[in-house]
Amino acid sequence: MERYEYAITRHPAESFKQVAYFCADDGTCALEDVPVDQVSVLEGILNERGLEGWELVQVAFGKDGLLAFWKRPLGG
């Protein structure tokens, strides 16, 4: 049976000043007008953690930034 370790990382909104991800009152969410350089910021975070063996499980966006939830196999 595979065992995992987990990590949660915080990434402040200042890193994503031009990423316009929002959720409306009805629960629908959208990305609008995301500049390529801002996509590269998120891509860099994903690649950096991926090289360390972490797999992204989920991302939660909020007005202060985002939380990223990661997992990787133990002892692998």
C-alpha positions as CSV (number, residue, x, y, z in Angstrom):
1,M,0.0,0.0,0.0
2,E,1.4,3.4,-1.1
3,R,1.9,5.9,1.7
4,Y,2.1,9.7,1.2
5,E,3.3,12.8,2.9
6,Y,1.4,16.0,2.4
7,A,2.3,19.7,2.4
8,I,0.3,22.9,2.1
9,T,2.0,26.0,0.8
10,R,0.9,29.7,0.8
11,H,1.5,32.0,-2.0
12,P,0.6,35.7,-1.4
13,A,-1.6,37.7,-3.7
14,E,1.3,40.1,-4.4
15,S,2.8,37.3,-6.6
16,F,-0.3,37.3,-8.7
17,K,-1.2,40.9,-9.0
18,Q,-2.8,40.6,-12.4
19,V,-4.5,37.2,-12.1
20,A,-8.2,37.9,-12.0
21,Y,-9.7,34.7,-10.6
22,F,-12.9,35.2,-8.8
23,C,-16.1,33.4,-7.8
24,A,-19.5,35.0,-8.1
25,D,-22.2,34.8,-5.5
26,D,-23.9,32.0,-7.5
27,G,-20.7,29.9,-7.1
28,T,-19.4,30.2,-10.7
29,C,-15.7,30.9,-11.0
30,A,-13.7,32.5,-13.8
31,L,-10.3,33.4,-15.0
32,E,-10.2,36.7,-16.9
33,D,-7.4,38.6,-18.7
34,V,-4.5,36.5,-17.3
35,P,-1.3,37.9,-18.7
36,V,1.3,35.3,-19.9
37,D,3.8,36.4,-17.3
38,Q,1.4,35.7,-14.5
39,V,0.7,32.2,-15.9
40,S,4.5,31.8,-15.8
41,V,4.6,32.6,-12.0
42,L,2.1,29.8,-11.3
43,E,3.9,27.5,-13.7
44,G,7.2,28.2,-11.9
45,I,5.7,27.2,-8.6
46,L,4.3,24.0,-10.0
47,N,7.6,23.0,-11.7
48,E,9.7,23.8,-8.7
49,R,7.6,21.6,-6.4
50,G,7.3,18.9,-9.1
51,L,11.1,18.6,-9.3
52,E,11.1,17.9,-5.6
53,G,8.7,15.0,-6.2
54,W,5.5,16.8,-5.1
55,E,2.2,16.3,-7.0
56,L,-0.4,19.1,-6.9
57,V,-3.6,17.9,-5.4
58,Q,-5.6,21.1,-5.3
59,V,-5.3,24.9,-5.4
60,A,-7.6,27.2,-3.4
61,F,-7.8,30.8,-4.4
62,G,-8.7,33.7,-2.1
63,K,-8.4,37.4,-2.0
64,D,-5.1,37.2,-0.1
65,G,-3.5,34.7,-2.5
66,L,-3.7,31.0,-2.9
67,L,-3.0,27.7,-1.0
68,A,-1.6,24.8,-2.8
69,F,-2.1,21.3,-1.5
70,W,0.7,18.7,-2.4
71,K,1.4,15.1,-1.9
72,R,4.3,12.8,-2.7
73,P,5.1,9.1,-1.9
74,L,7.0,8.4,1.3
75,G,10.4,6.7,1.0
76,G,10.3,6.9,-2.8
